Amino acid sequence: MFKPTPNPPKPVSHPSTIFTVLPEVDSETLLAHACETLASANIMASELAFTLNGPTCSQLLGIQQMISLAELSVNRVLDQVDPQN
């Protein structure tokens, strides 16, 4: 006699926590970290762009400009969160 067996339940998936931001980290710290990361990405993109030629260089300079604009925005918010004056 053939008895169908139910499919075993799927294992519970736990997302990786390697890059999880802890809930207790304050906004100022997160903004400062984002600012430093954007500044580093800005410099890396700028330096790499000048090793390239033609359209690839132009594309990378466009990406670098987007990074710069994001950096300006984060700096502005950081100034509002923690004014230095």
PyMOL Python script that loads the backbone (N, CA, C, O; Angstrom):
from pymol import cmd

cmd.read_pdbstr("""\
ATOM      1  N   MET A   1       0.843  -1.169   0.000  1.00  0.00           N
ATOM      2  CA  MET A   1       0.000   0.000   0.000  1.00  0.00           C
ATOM      3  C   MET A   1       0.892   1.236   0.000  1.00  0.00           C
ATOM      4  O   MET A   1       1.886   1.300   0.723  1.00  0.00           O
ATOM      5  N   PHE A   2       0.522   2.209  -0.817  1.00  0.00           N
ATOM      6  CA  PHE A   2       1.296   3.449  -0.937  1.00  0.00           C
ATOM      7  C   PHE A   2       0.701   4.512  -0.026  1.00  0.00           C
ATOM      8  O   PHE A   2      -0.481   4.839  -0.128  1.00  0.00           O
ATOM      9  N   LYS A   3       1.522   5.046   0.859  1.00  0.00           N
ATOM     10  CA  LYS A   3       1.067   6.113   1.760  1.00  0.00           C
ATOM     11  C   LYS A   3       1.852   7.375   1.437  1.00  0.00           C
ATOM     12  O   LYS A   3       3.079   7.368   1.526  1.00  0.00           O
ATOM     13  N   PRO A   4       1.170   8.469   1.060  1.00  0.00           N
ATOM     14  CA  PRO A   4       1.911   9.715   0.830  1.00  0.00           C
ATOM     15  C   PRO A   4       2.429  10.263   2.155  1.00  0.00           C
ATOM     16  O   PRO A   4       1.717  10.277   3.159  1.00  0.00           O
ATOM     17  N   THR A   5       3.641  10.698   2.139  1.00  0.00           N
ATOM     18  CA  THR A   5       4.216  11.298   3.344  1.00  0.00           C
ATOM     19  C   THR A   5       4.281  12.808   3.139  1.00  0.00           C
ATOM     20  O   THR A   5       4.637  13.275   2.058  1.00  0.00           O
ATOM     21  N   PRO A   6       3.945  13.550   4.149  1.00  0.00           N
ATOM     22  CA  PRO A   6       4.003  15.010   4.005  1.00  0.00           C
ATOM     23  C   PRO A   6       5.449  15.481   3.884  1.00  0.00           C
ATOM     24  O   PRO A   6       6.377  14.846   4.384  1.00  0.00           O
ATOM     25  N   ASN A   7       5.607  16.603   3.210  1.00  0.00           N
ATOM     26  CA  ASN A   7       6.943  17.193   3.113  1.00  0.00           C
ATOM     27  C   ASN A   7       7.384  17.665   4.486  1.00  0.00           C
ATOM     28  O   ASN A   7       6.591  18.234   5.235  1.00  0.00           O
ATOM     29  N   PRO A   8       8.628  17.434   4.814  1.00  0.00           N
ATOM     30  CA  PRO A   8       9.096  17.921   6.118  1.00  0.00           C
ATOM     31  C   PRO A   8       9.080  19.452   6.123  1.00  0.00           C
ATOM     32  O   PRO A   8       9.232  20.080   5.076  1.00  0.00           O
ATOM     33  N   PRO A   9       8.899  20.039   7.286  1.00  0.00           N
ATOM     34  CA  PRO A   9       8.881  21.509   7.342  1.00  0.00           C
ATOM     35  C   PRO A   9      10.234  22.080   6.938  1.00  0.00           C
ATOM     36  O   PRO A   9      11.287  21.497   7.199  1.00  0.00           O
ATOM     37  N   LYS A  10      10.168  23.225   6.300  1.00  0.00           N
ATOM     38  CA  LYS A  10      11.411  23.889   5.903  1.00  0.00           C
ATOM     39  C   LYS A  10      12.105  24.426   7.148  1.00  0.00           C
ATOM     40  O   LYS A  10      11.449  24.907   8.072  1.00  0.00           O
ATOM     41  N   PRO A  11      13.426  24.344   7.170  1.00  0.00           N
ATOM     42  CA  PRO A  11      14.136  24.874   8.341  1.00  0.00           C
ATOM     43  C   PRO A  11      13.937  26.385   8.444  1.00  0.00           C
ATOM     44  O   PRO A  11      13.829  27.091   7.441  1.00  0.00           O
ATOM     45  N   VAL A  12      13.895  26.845   9.670  1.00  0.00           N
ATOM     46  CA  VAL A  12      13.735  28.275   9.915  1.00  0.00           C
ATOM     47  C   VAL A  12      15.000  28.985   9.456  1.00  0.00           C
ATOM     48  O   VAL A  12      16.113  28.605   9.819  1.00  0.00           O
ATOM     49  N   SER A  13      14.808  30.009   8.664  1.00  0.00           N
ATOM     50  CA  SER A  13      15.952  30.761   8.144  1.00  0.00           C
ATOM     51  C   SER A  13      16.280  31.913   9.087  1.00  0.00           C
ATOM     52  O   SER A  13      15.411  32.713   9.433  1.00  0.00           O
ATOM     53  N   HIS A  14      17.524  31.986   9.492  1.00  0.00           N
ATOM     54  CA  HIS A  14      17.983  33.085  10.327  1.00  0.00           C
ATOM     55  C   HIS A  14      18.890  33.965   9.484  1.00  0.00           C
ATOM     56  O   HIS A  14      19.914  33.499   8.985  1.00  0.00           O
ATOM     57  N   PRO A  15      18.524  35.242   9.319  1.00  0.00           N
ATOM     58  CA  PRO A  15      19.389  36.099   8.507  1.00  0.00           C
ATOM     59  C   PRO A  15      20.762  36.249   9.146  1.00  0.00           C
ATOM     60  O   PRO A  15      20.910  36.185  10.366  1.00  0.00           O
ATOM     61  N   SER A  16      21.738  36.446   8.315  1.00  0.00           N
ATOM     62  CA  SER A  16      23.100  36.635   8.806  1.00  0.00           C
ATOM     63  C   SER A  16      23.172  37.920   9.619  1.00  0.00           C
ATOM     64  O   SER A  16      22.599  38.940   9.237  1.00  0.00           O
ATOM     65  N   THR A  17      23.866  37.864  10.717  1.00  0.00           N
ATOM     66  CA  THR A  17      24.001  39.051  11.562  1.00  0.00           C
ATOM     67  C   THR A  17      25.379  39.674  11.448  1.00  0.00           C
ATOM     68  O   THR A  17      25.749  40.503  12.279  1.00  0.00           O
ATOM     69  N   ILE A  18      26.143  39.294  10.437  1.00  0.00           N
ATOM     70  CA  ILE A  18      27.504  39.797  10.326  1.00  0.00           C
ATOM     71  C   ILE A  18      27.533  41.313  10.099  1.00  0.00           C
ATOM     72  O   ILE A  18      28.458  41.988  10.548  1.00  0.00           O
ATOM     73  N   PHE A  19      26.524  41.847   9.405  1.00  0.00           N
ATOM     74  CA  PHE A  19      26.500  43.280   9.147  1.00  0.00           C
ATOM     75  C   PHE A  19      25.276  43.955   9.753  1.00  0.00           C
ATOM     76  O   PHE A  19      24.792  44.953   9.219  1.00  0.00           O
ATOM     77  N   THR A  20      24.780  43.432  10.840  1.00  0.00           N
ATOM     78  CA  THR A  20      23.613  44.007  11.490  1.00  0.00           C
ATOM     79  C   THR A  20      24.013  45.207  12.336  1.00  0.00           C
ATOM     80  O   THR A  20      25.003  45.174  13.066  1.00  0.00           O
ATOM     81  N   VAL A  21      23.213  46.275  12.220  1.00  0.00           N
ATOM     82  CA  VAL A  21      23.430  47.453  13.062  1.00  0.00           C
ATOM     83  C   VAL A  21      22.632  47.244  14.343  1.00  0.00           C
ATOM     84  O   VAL A  21      21.427  46.998  14.306  1.00  0.00           O
ATOM     85  N   LEU A  22      23.309  47.344  15.451  1.00  0.00           N
ATOM     86  CA  LEU A  22      22.650  47.138  16.736  1.00  0.00           C
ATOM     87  C   LEU A  22      21.615  48.228  16.982  1.00  0.00           C
ATOM     88  O   LEU A  22      21.868  49.394  16.678  1.00  0.00           O
ATOM     89  N   PRO A  23      20.455  47.873  17.527  1.00  0.00           N
ATOM     90  CA  PRO A  23      19.396  48.856  17.749  1.00  0.00           C
ATOM     91  C   PRO A  23      19.784  49.972  18.722  1.00  0.00           C
ATOM     92  O   PRO A  23      19.235  51.072  18.656  1.00  0.00           O
ATOM     93  N   GLU A  24      20.720  49.695  19.616  1.00  0.00           N
ATOM     94  CA  GLU A  24      21.081  50.706  20.614  1.00  0.00           C
ATOM     95  C   GLU A  24      22.102  51.730  20.113  1.00  0.00           C
ATOM     96  O   GLU A  24      22.450  52.656  20.846  1.00  0.00           O
ATOM     97  N   VAL A  25      22.586  51.580  18.876  1.00  0.00           N
ATOM     98  CA  VAL A  25      23.533  52.558  18.331  1.00  0.00           C
ATOM     99  C   VAL A  25      22.763  53.832  18.001  1.00  0.00           C
ATOM    100  O   VAL A  25      21.747  53.787  17.306  1.00  0.00           O
ATOM    101  N   ASP A  26      23.249  54.969  18.501  1.00  0.00           N
ATOM    102  CA  ASP A  26      22.528  56.230  18.317  1.00  0.00           C
ATOM    103  C   ASP A  26      22.718  56.786  16.905  1.00  0.00           C
ATOM    104  O   ASP A  26      23.648  56.413  16.190  1.00  0.00           O
ATOM    105  N   SER A  27      21.816  57.684  16.529  1.00  0.00           N
ATOM    106  CA  SER A  27      21.808  58.267  15.182  1.00  0.00           C
ATOM    107  C   SER A  27      23.088  59.018  14.866  1.00  0.00           C
ATOM    108  O   SER A  27      23.584  58.945  13.741  1.00  0.00           O
ATOM    109  N   GLU A  28      23.625  59.731  15.829  1.00  0.00           N
ATOM    110  CA  GLU A  28      24.851  60.500  15.592  1.00  0.00           C
ATOM    111  C   GLU A  28      26.017  59.585  15.210  1.00  0.00           C
ATOM    112  O   GLU A  28      26.786  59.897  14.300  1.00  0.00           O
ATOM    113  N   THR A  29      26.140  58.471  15.900  1.00  0.00           N
ATOM    114  CA  THR A  29      27.202  57.513  15.591  1.00  0.00           C
ATOM    115  C   THR A  29      27.018  56.924  14.200  1.00  0.00           C
ATOM    116  O   THR A  29      27.982  56.792  13.445  1.00  0.00           O
ATOM    117  N   LEU A  30      25.782  56.570  13.861  1.00  0.00           N
ATOM    118  CA  LEU A  30      25.506  56.022  12.529  1.00  0.00           C
ATOM    119  C   LEU A  30      25.807  57.044  11.437  1.00  0.00           C
ATOM    120  O   LEU A  30      26.380  56.700  10.403  1.00  0.00           O
ATOM    121  N   LEU A  31      25.425  58.292  11.664  1.00  0.00           N
ATOM    122  CA  LEU A  31      25.697  59.341  10.679  1.00  0.00           C
ATOM    123  C   LEU A  31      27.195  59.583  10.528  1.00  0.00           C
ATOM    124  O   LEU A  31      27.689  59.758   9.414  1.00  0.00           O
ATOM    125  N   ALA A  32      27.913  59.591  11.640  1.00  0.00           N
ATOM    126  CA  ALA A  32      29.361  59.796  11.573  1.00  0.00           C
ATOM    127  C   ALA A  32      30.023  58.662  10.794  1.00  0.00           C
ATOM    128  O   ALA A  32      30.926  58.898   9.991  1.00  0.00           O
ATOM    129  N   HIS A  33      29.573  57.434  11.032  1.00  0.00           N
ATOM    130  CA  HIS A  33      30.133  56.293  10.306  1.00  0.00           C
ATOM    131  C   HIS A  33      29.804  56.383   8.813  1.00  0.00           C
ATOM    132  O   HIS A  33      30.660  56.121   7.968  1.00  0.00           O
ATOM    133  N   ALA A  34      28.565  56.754   8.494  1.00  0.00           N
ATOM    134  CA  ALA A  34      28.172  56.903   7.090  1.00  0.00           C
ATOM    135  C   ALA A  34      28.990  57.992   6.416  1.00  0.00           C
ATOM    136  O   ALA A  34      29.387  57.848   5.260  1.00  0.00           O
ATOM    137  N   CYS A  35      29.242  59.077   7.132  1.00  0.00           N
ATOM    138  CA  CYS A  35      30.042  60.181   6.594  1.00  0.00           C
ATOM    139  C   CYS A  35      31.462  59.719   6.284  1.00  0.00           C
ATOM    140  O   CYS A  35      31.989  60.019   5.212  1.00  0.00           O
ATOM    141  N   GLU A  36      32.076  59.004   7.194  1.00  0.00           N
ATOM    142  CA  GLU A  36      33.441  58.507   6.987  1.00  0.00           C
ATOM    143  C   GLU A  36      33.501  57.499   5.841  1.00  0.00           C
ATOM    144  O   GLU A  36      34.454  57.498   5.061  1.00  0.00           O
ATOM    145  N   THR A  37      32.487  56.644   5.738  1.00  0.00           N
ATOM    146  CA  THR A  37      32.443  55.661   4.657  1.00  0.00           C
ATOM    147  C   THR A  37      32.297  56.344   3.305  1.00  0.00           C
ATOM    148  O   THR A  37      32.968  55.973   2.343  1.00  0.00           O
ATOM    149  N   LEU A  38      31.421  57.342   3.231  1.00  0.00           N
ATOM    150  CA  LEU A  38      31.240  58.077   1.979  1.00  0.00           C
ATOM    151  C   LEU A  38      32.499  58.846   1.601  1.00  0.00           C
ATOM    152  O   LEU A  38      32.849  58.915   0.423  1.00  0.00           O
ATOM    153  N   ALA A  39      33.181  59.422   2.584  1.00  0.00           N
ATOM    154  CA  ALA A  39      34.422  60.147   2.296  1.00  0.00           C
ATOM    155  C   ALA A  39      35.473  59.195   1.727  1.00  0.00           C
ATOM    156  O   ALA A  39      36.187  59.548   0.789  1.00  0.00           O
ATOM    157  N   SER A  40      35.567  58.006   2.285  1.00  0.00           N
ATOM    158  CA  SER A  40      36.521  57.016   1.775  1.00  0.00           C
ATOM    159  C   SER A  40      36.152  56.573   0.365  1.00  0.00           C
ATOM    160  O   SER A  40      37.019  56.473  -0.503  1.00  0.00           O
ATOM    161  N   ALA A  41      34.871  56.308   0.134  1.00  0.00           N
ATOM    162  CA  ALA A  41      34.419  55.897  -1.197  1.00  0.00           C
ATOM    163  C   ALA A  41      34.662  57.002  -2.215  1.00  0.00           C
ATOM    164  O   ALA A  41      35.010  56.727  -3.363  1.00  0.00           O
ATOM    165  N   ASN A  42      34.479  58.251  -1.799  1.00  0.00           N
ATOM    166  CA  ASN A  42      34.710  59.405  -2.669  1.00  0.00           C
ATOM    167  C   ASN A  42      36.162  59.442  -3.131  1.00  0.00           C
ATOM    168  O   ASN A  42      36.436  59.611  -4.319  1.00  0.00           O
ATOM    169  N   ILE A  43      37.076  59.286  -2.204  1.00  0.00           N
ATOM    170  CA  ILE A  43      38.505  59.326  -2.536  1.00  0.00           C
ATOM    171  C   ILE A  43      38.890  58.139  -3.419  1.00  0.00           C
ATOM    172  O   ILE A  43      39.620  58.305  -4.396  1.00  0.00           O
ATOM    173  N   MET A  44      38.401  56.941  -3.079  1.00  0.00           N
ATOM    174  CA  MET A  44      38.733  55.765  -3.891  1.00  0.00           C
ATOM    175  C   MET A  44      38.215  55.904  -5.318  1.00  0.00           C
ATOM    176  O   MET A  44      38.925  55.578  -6.269  1.00  0.00           O
ATOM    177  N   ALA A  45      36.982  56.387  -5.475  1.00  0.00           N
ATOM    178  CA  ALA A  45      36.413  56.553  -6.817  1.00  0.00           C
ATOM    179  C   ALA A  45      37.171  57.610  -7.600  1.00  0.00           C
ATOM    180  O   ALA A  45      37.426  57.445  -8.792  1.00  0.00           O
ATOM    181  N   SER A  46      37.528  58.695  -6.929  1.00  0.00           N
ATOM    182  CA  SER A  46      38.258  59.773  -7.599  1.00  0.00           C
ATOM    183  C   SER A  46      39.625  59.299  -8.075  1.00  0.00           C
ATOM    184  O   SER A  46      40.009  59.549  -9.218  1.00  0.00           O
ATOM    185  N   GLU A  47      40.355  58.621  -7.209  1.00  0.00           N
ATOM    186  CA  GLU A  47      41.689  58.138  -7.581  1.00  0.00           C
ATOM    187  C   GLU A  47      41.622  57.090  -8.689  1.00  0.00           C
ATOM    188  O   GLU A  47      42.462  57.087  -9.589  1.00  0.00           O
ATOM    189  N   LEU A  48      40.639  56.209  -8.630  1.00  0.00           N
ATOM    190  CA  LEU A  48      40.502  55.193  -9.660  1.00  0.00           C
ATOM    191  C   LEU A  48      40.100  55.807 -10.996  1.00  0.00           C
ATOM    192  O   LEU A  48      40.556  55.357 -12.047  1.00  0.00           O
ATOM    193  N   ALA A  49      39.251  56.828 -10.964  1.00  0.00           N
ATOM    194  CA  ALA A  49      38.783  57.454 -12.207  1.00  0.00           C
ATOM    195  C   ALA A  49      39.940  58.000 -13.023  1.00  0.00           C
ATOM    196  O   ALA A  49      39.918  57.933 -14.252  1.00  0.00           O
ATOM    197  N   PHE A  50      40.934  58.532 -12.367  1.00  0.00           N
ATOM    198  CA  PHE A  50      42.039  59.145 -13.090  1.00  0.00           C
ATOM    199  C   PHE A  50      43.069  58.130 -13.584  1.00  0.00           C
ATOM    200  O   PHE A  50      44.060  58.505 -14.210  1.00  0.00           O
ATOM    201  N   THR A  51      42.838  56.850 -13.303  1.00  0.00           N
ATOM    202  CA  THR A  51      43.672  55.810 -13.910  1.00  0.00           C
ATOM    203  C   THR A  51      43.008  55.256 -15.165  1.00  0.00           C
ATOM    204  O   THR A  51      43.594  54.440 -15.876  1.00  0.00           O
ATOM    205  N   LEU A  52      41.783  55.702 -15.432  1.00  0.00           N
ATOM    206  CA  LEU A  52      41.010  55.207 -16.571  1.00  0.00           C
ATOM    207  C   LEU A  52      40.914  56.271 -17.653  1.00  0.00           C
ATOM    208  O   LEU A  52      41.267  57.431 -17.440  1.00  0.00           O
ATOM    209  N   ASN A  53      40.430  55.857 -18.815  1.00  0.00           N
ATOM    210  CA  ASN A  53      40.260  56.784 -19.929  1.00  0.00           C
ATOM    211  C   ASN A  53      38.864  56.645 -20.517  1.00  0.00           C
ATOM    212  O   ASN A  53      38.199  55.623 -20.347  1.00  0.00           O
ATOM    213  N   GLY A  54      38.436  57.682 -21.204  1.00  0.00           N
ATOM    214  CA  GLY A  54      37.209  57.636 -21.988  1.00  0.00           C
ATOM    215  C   GLY A  54      35.943  57.488 -21.177  1.00  0.00           C
ATOM    216  O   GLY A  54      35.837  58.013 -20.069  1.00  0.00           O
ATOM    217  N   PRO A  55      34.970  56.763 -21.739  1.00  0.00           N
ATOM    218  CA  PRO A  55      33.656  56.648 -21.101  1.00  0.00           C
ATOM    219  C   PRO A  55      33.700  56.009 -19.716  1.00  0.00           C
ATOM    220  O   PRO A  55      32.910  56.367 -18.843  1.00  0.00           O
ATOM    221  N   THR A  56      34.608  55.075 -19.513  1.00  0.00           N
ATOM    222  CA  THR A  56      34.706  54.435 -18.198  1.00  0.00           C
ATOM    223  C   THR A  56      35.106  55.447 -17.141  1.00  0.00           C
ATOM    224  O   THR A  56      34.580  55.426 -16.029  1.00  0.00           O
ATOM    225  N   CYS A  57      36.032  56.331 -17.480  1.00  0.00           N
ATOM    226  CA  CYS A  57      36.436  57.392 -16.560  1.00  0.00           C
ATOM    227  C   CYS A  57      35.248  58.305 -16.266  1.00  0.00           C
ATOM    228  O   CYS A  57      35.012  58.674 -15.116  1.00  0.00           O
ATOM    229  N   SER A  58      34.506  58.666 -17.307  1.00  0.00           N
ATOM    230  CA  SER A  58      33.345  59.544 -17.134  1.00  0.00           C
ATOM    231  C   SER A  58      32.287  58.899 -16.248  1.00  0.00           C
ATOM    232  O   SER A  58      31.688  59.568 -15.406  1.00  0.00           O
ATOM    233  N   GLN A  59      32.056  57.606 -16.434  1.00  0.00           N
ATOM    234  CA  GLN A  59      31.089  56.901 -15.592  1.00  0.00           C
ATOM    235  C   GLN A  59      31.524  56.915 -14.132  1.00  0.00           C
ATOM    236  O   GLN A  59      30.715  57.170 -13.240  1.00  0.00           O
ATOM    237  N   LEU A  60      32.780  56.647 -13.895  1.00  0.00           N
ATOM    238  CA  LEU A  60      33.269  56.614 -12.521  1.00  0.00           C
ATOM    239  C   LEU A  60      33.238  58.003 -11.891  1.00  0.00           C
ATOM    240  O   LEU A  60      32.961  58.132 -10.698  1.00  0.00           O
ATOM    241  N   LEU A  61      33.517  59.039 -12.672  1.00  0.00           N
ATOM    242  CA  LEU A  61      33.412  60.402 -12.143  1.00  0.00           C
ATOM    243  C   LEU A  61      31.959  60.750 -11.816  1.00  0.00           C
ATOM    244  O   LEU A  61      31.697  61.492 -10.869  1.00  0.00           O
ATOM    245  N   GLY A  62      31.016  60.216 -12.596  1.00  0.00           N
ATOM    246  CA  GLY A  62      29.601  60.400 -12.275  1.00  0.00           C
ATOM    247  C   GLY A  62      29.239  59.731 -10.962  1.00  0.00           C
ATOM    248  O   GLY A  62      28.513  60.299 -10.147  1.00  0.00           O
ATOM    249  N   ILE A  63      29.746  58.524 -10.759  1.00  0.00           N
ATOM    250  CA  ILE A  63      29.524  57.820  -9.491  1.00  0.00           C
ATOM    251  C   ILE A  63      30.162  58.597  -8.348  1.00  0.00           C
ATOM    252  O   ILE A  63      29.575  58.722  -7.273  1.00  0.00           O
ATOM    253  N   GLN A  64      31.356  59.116  -8.576  1.00  0.00           N
ATOM    254  CA  GLN A  64      32.056  59.899  -7.556  1.00  0.00           C
ATOM    255  C   GLN A  64      31.250  61.138  -7.189  1.00  0.00           C
ATOM    256  O   GLN A  64      31.205  61.524  -6.021  1.00  0.00           O
ATOM    257  N   GLN A  65      30.612  61.766  -8.178  1.00  0.00           N
ATOM    258  CA  GLN A  65      29.791  62.943  -7.899  1.00  0.00           C
ATOM    259  C   GLN A  65      28.573  62.564  -7.058  1.00  0.00           C
ATOM    260  O   GLN A  65      28.190  63.309  -6.156  1.00  0.00           O
ATOM    261  N   MET A  66      27.964  61.418  -7.346  1.00  0.00           N
ATOM    262  CA  MET A  66      26.829  60.968  -6.546  1.00  0.00           C
ATOM    263  C   MET A  66      27.254  60.697  -5.104  1.00  0.00           C
ATOM    264  O   MET A  66      26.518  61.009  -4.168  1.00  0.00           O
ATOM    265  N   ILE A  67      28.431  60.122  -4.929  1.00  0.00           N
ATOM    266  CA  ILE A  67      28.962  59.882  -3.585  1.00  0.00           C
ATOM    267  C   ILE A  67      29.167  61.215  -2.872  1.00  0.00           C
ATOM    268  O   ILE A  67      28.841  61.344  -1.692  1.00  0.00           O
ATOM    269  N   SER A  68      29.704  62.201  -3.580  1.00  0.00           N
ATOM    270  CA  SER A  68      29.938  63.526  -2.991  1.00  0.00           C
ATOM    271  C   SER A  68      28.632  64.167  -2.543  1.00  0.00           C
ATOM    272  O   SER A  68      28.569  64.763  -1.468  1.00  0.00           O
ATOM    273  N   LEU A  69      27.586  64.047  -3.364  1.00  0.00           N
ATOM    274  CA  LEU A  69      26.290  64.620  -2.999  1.00  0.00           C
ATOM    275  C   LEU A  69      25.705  63.920  -1.774  1.00  0.00           C
ATOM    276  O   LEU A  69      25.129  64.569  -0.902  1.00  0.00           O
ATOM    277  N   ALA A  70      25.850  62.607  -1.710  1.00  0.00           N
ATOM    278  CA  ALA A  70      25.382  61.874  -0.533  1.00  0.00           C
ATOM    279  C   ALA A  70      26.172  62.283   0.702  1.00  0.00           C
ATOM    280  O   ALA A  70      25.611  62.415   1.790  1.00  0.00           O
ATOM    281  N   GLU A  71      27.476  62.482   0.533  1.00  0.00           N
ATOM    282  CA  GLU A  71      28.329  62.906   1.649  1.00  0.00           C
ATOM    283  C   GLU A  71      27.903  64.278   2.160  1.00  0.00           C
ATOM    284  O   GLU A  71      27.850  64.503   3.369  1.00  0.00           O
ATOM    285  N   LEU A  72      27.597  65.202   1.236  1.00  0.00           N
ATOM    286  CA  LEU A  72      27.124  66.530   1.640  1.00  0.00           C
ATOM    287  C   LEU A  72      25.815  66.431   2.419  1.00  0.00           C
ATOM    288  O   LEU A  72      25.630  67.122   3.421  1.00  0.00           O
ATOM    289  N   SER A  73      24.913  65.575   1.961  1.00  0.00           N
ATOM    290  CA  SER A  73      23.631  65.407   2.650  1.00  0.00           C
ATOM    291  C   SER A  73      23.822  64.847   4.056  1.00  0.00           C
ATOM    292  O   SER A  73      23.214  65.335   5.009  1.00  0.00           O
ATOM    293  N   VAL A  74      24.656  63.834   4.184  1.00  0.00           N
ATOM    294  CA  VAL A  74      24.904  63.236   5.498  1.00  0.00           C
ATOM    295  C   VAL A  74      25.581  64.246   6.417  1.00  0.00           C
ATOM    296  O   VAL A  74      25.235  64.335   7.595  1.00  0.00           O
ATOM    297  N   ASN A  75      26.535  65.004   5.898  1.00  0.00           N
ATOM    298  CA  ASN A  75      27.191  66.032   6.711  1.00  0.00           C
ATOM    299  C   ASN A  75      26.196  67.079   7.196  1.00  0.00           C
ATOM    300  O   ASN A  75      26.281  67.543   8.333  1.00  0.00           O
ATOM    301  N   ARG A  76      25.257  67.448   6.336  1.00  0.00           N
ATOM    302  CA  ARG A  76      24.247  68.446   6.711  1.00  0.00           C
ATOM    303  C   ARG A  76      23.381  67.917   7.850  1.00  0.00           C
ATOM    304  O   ARG A  76      23.125  68.632   8.818  1.00  0.00           O
ATOM    305  N   VAL A  77      22.934  66.680   7.740  1.00  0.00           N
ATOM    306  CA  VAL A  77      22.124  66.083   8.804  1.00  0.00           C
ATOM    307  C   VAL A  77      22.947  65.952  10.079  1.00  0.00           C
ATOM    308  O   VAL A  77      22.436  66.208  11.169  1.00  0.00           O
ATOM    309  N   LEU A  78      24.202  65.563   9.960  1.00  0.00           N
ATOM    310  CA  LEU A  78      25.068  65.432  11.130  1.00  0.00           C
ATOM    311  C   LEU A  78      25.250  66.775  11.822  1.00  0.00           C
ATOM    312  O   LEU A  78      25.269  66.841  13.051  1.00  0.00           O
ATOM    313  N   ASP A  79      25.385  67.847  11.042  1.00  0.00           N
ATOM    314  CA  ASP A  79      25.483  69.188  11.627  1.00  0.00           C
ATOM    315  C   ASP A  79      24.214  69.564  12.377  1.00  0.00           C
ATOM    316  O   ASP A  79      24.283  70.255  13.393  1.00  0.00           O
ATOM    317  N   GLN A  80      23.058  69.123  11.895  1.00  0.00           N
ATOM    318  CA  GLN A  80      21.796  69.427  12.575  1.00  0.00           C
ATOM    319  C   GLN A  80      21.636  68.602  13.847  1.00  0.00           C
ATOM    320  O   GLN A  80      21.051  69.071  14.823  1.00  0.00           O
ATOM    321  N   VAL A  81      22.149  67.385  13.838  1.00  0.00           N
ATOM    322  CA  VAL A  81      22.054  66.515  15.016  1.00  0.00           C
ATOM    323  C   VAL A  81      23.004  66.985  16.104  1.00  0.00           C
ATOM    324  O   VAL A  81      22.651  66.985  17.284  1.00  0.00           O
ATOM    325  N   ASP A  82      24.208  67.386  15.713  1.00  0.00           N
ATOM    326  CA  ASP A  82      25.231  67.799  16.676  1.00  0.00           C
ATOM    327  C   ASP A  82      25.928  69.057  16.176  1.00  0.00           C
ATOM    328  O   ASP A  82      27.035  68.980  15.643  1.00  0.00           O
ATOM    329  N   PRO A  83      25.285  70.228  16.344  1.00  0.00           N
ATOM    330  CA  PRO A  83      25.929  71.459  15.870  1.00  0.00           C
ATOM    331  C   PRO A  83      27.231  71.719  16.622  1.00  0.00           C
ATOM    332  O   PRO A  83      27.294  71.568  17.842  1.00  0.00           O
ATOM    333  N   GLN A  84      28.261  72.109  15.890  1.00  0.00           N
ATOM    334  CA  GLN A  84      29.577  72.354  16.481  1.00  0.00           C
ATOM    335  C   GLN A  84      29.780  73.809  16.895  1.00  0.00           C
ATOM    336  O   GLN A  84      30.837  74.154  17.422  1.00  0.00           O
ATOM    337  N   ASN A  85      28.792  74.661  16.669  1.00  0.00           N
ATOM    338  CA  ASN A  85      28.955  76.103  16.993  1.00  0.00           C
ATOM    339  C   ASN A  85      28.621  76.391  18.421  1.00  0.00           C
ATOM    340  O   ASN A  85      28.704  77.540  18.855  1.00  0.00           O
TER     341      ASN A  85
END
""", "prot")
cmd.dss("prot")
cmd.show_as("cartoon", "prot")
cmd.util.cbc("prot")
cmd.orient("prot")
